[in-house]
Amino acid sequence: MFDIVSLGEILIDLTQTGKNEQNIPVYAANPGGAPANVAVAASKLGAKTAFCGMVGKDGFGAYLKETLEQFQVSTDFLYVHDTPTTMAIVSVNTKGERSFQFVRGADCALTTDDVDVAGCMDTKILHFGSVSLTAEPARTTTLNIVSQAKQNNICISYDPNYRASLWSSEDEAVQWMKKPLSMVDILKISDEELPLLTGTTNLEEGSRILSEYGISLILITMGSEGAYYRYDDKTGKVAGVKTAVVDTNGAGDTFFGALLCGLAQEPDWRTCSIEVLESHIALANRAASFTCSGSGAIPSMPTKVQLMEIENK
């Protein structure tokens, strides 16, 4: 059995790494895609993970498969399509903040017929994000697999990433990003995305609104300030870890991967004490901080040893 099966997009992040002597931006072809990032982040910290998605029949697709295998993420559910591998062009400003442009490809083409759905059900947690809800047939495929996992009493985790360029309008984005919420057990959302789904920037009120969908654990990430949580009727904050930011790409995915890794090791995360939950969130904050200190998402994700070294300093 897997600890986590992560469903959705895997792609090439063409990430700006600086400028050359002619002042032309230089880009590195980093592996990425939020669900793939989550699978790798959790695997590097000791979880048994698998990724379910689609790449193109090209060099980038082969590279992404090799990357997953390099970090012990199962590729049993990674499929190949004639469409080119999806790319995200990630530009970084002087503060380390990102902007995205997408060149969509194989990630959109996944169908239920492609997927070994029964194999994906052999997991403690099924994780997915909202990018795979932006286009068909991947949208219907994602919702079908999540629905089946829910029927099998598998824990569902969800990260509603908002990428404006992937939607025809904000209203369409909100409609589809909200659609799976009633099936979700663990939700991670950024403080910037909170008002999009709830109409408020207030963490307590926003998390209360989201909890009405029946979500047991809601996490609101606040960058360097850490994370706010609502665990059934209990709320709190866990402070972040200060770091010299090089690139924030993948920080939220690292946070979620680390948290899911920890929760998957619990006999039943739904009965965790607040102290245990906060310890898992604190570790996730450290992992996200570590990722921000390097360039690129997957290359900068920490191992368990690296996190222990940070803790012991």
C-alpha positions, 0 to 999 in steps of 0.5 A: 500500500502507498502512503500517498498517490498524487494525481494531476499534472507533471510538467517542465518548469522553465525557471528563470535562474538569472541573466547572462552577460547580455542581460538576457534571462536564463532558464533551467528546465526543472521538473515540476507540477504541484501534485508531482512536487507533493509526491517527491517532497513526501518521498524524500522525507520517507513516505511511500508515494506514487504519481498518477498523470500523463507526459508527452512522448518526448525527451521532457517526458522521459526526463520527468519519469526518470526524475520521479524514479530517482526520488523513489516515486512510483511511476506505475500510474504515469502514462504517455501521450502523443501530445508534447509534455506540458511546460510552465514558464516561471519568471522570478522577480528580485524578491523571489516571487514567481509569475507563470505562463503555461504551454499546456500539453499531455497533462490535459489528455488523461482519461479514466480509461488510461488509468489503473484506477483500482491500483490508485485506490491502494493508498492511505491518501489520494492527493490532487490539485485544481490545475487538473480541473482546468481542461477536459478530459483531465477534469472529468478523470480527476473528479471520477477518481477522487469520487471513487477514492471517497467511496473507498473511504480513502483520505482525500487531500486537495490543494486549490492552486489558482493560476489565472492564465489557465481559466477563461474567467475568475468565476469559472475558476471558483466554480470548478475549484469549489466543486470537489470540496465536499469530498475533501478531508484535508485542504491546503490553501494559501492566504492569497487564495482564501478570499477567492473561495470564501470572500474573506481574508479573515483566517478564522472566518474563511476556514469556518466557511470552508469547514462547512463542506465537511473538511476535517483539517484546513491549512492556510499557508502564510508564507514566512509567517507559517500556517494557520489551521482549523482541525474540526473546531480547533484553530491555531497558528504555527510560526514559520521559519525565516530564510533568505529567499532565493525562489518560492517555487514549490514551497507550498507543495513541499509544505503539503508533501511534508505534512501528508508524509507525517500524517500518513505515519499516524495510526489515524490522523483524525484522532491526533492531538493538537500537539502532534498536529502542530509538530507535523505542521512545524516540520512542514514549515521547516521543509518549505523554508528549506525549499525557498533557500534554493532554486527550482522546486524538486531540486531544493526539497529537503531530505529527512537528514537535512531537516534534522540538521536544521533542527539541530542548529 
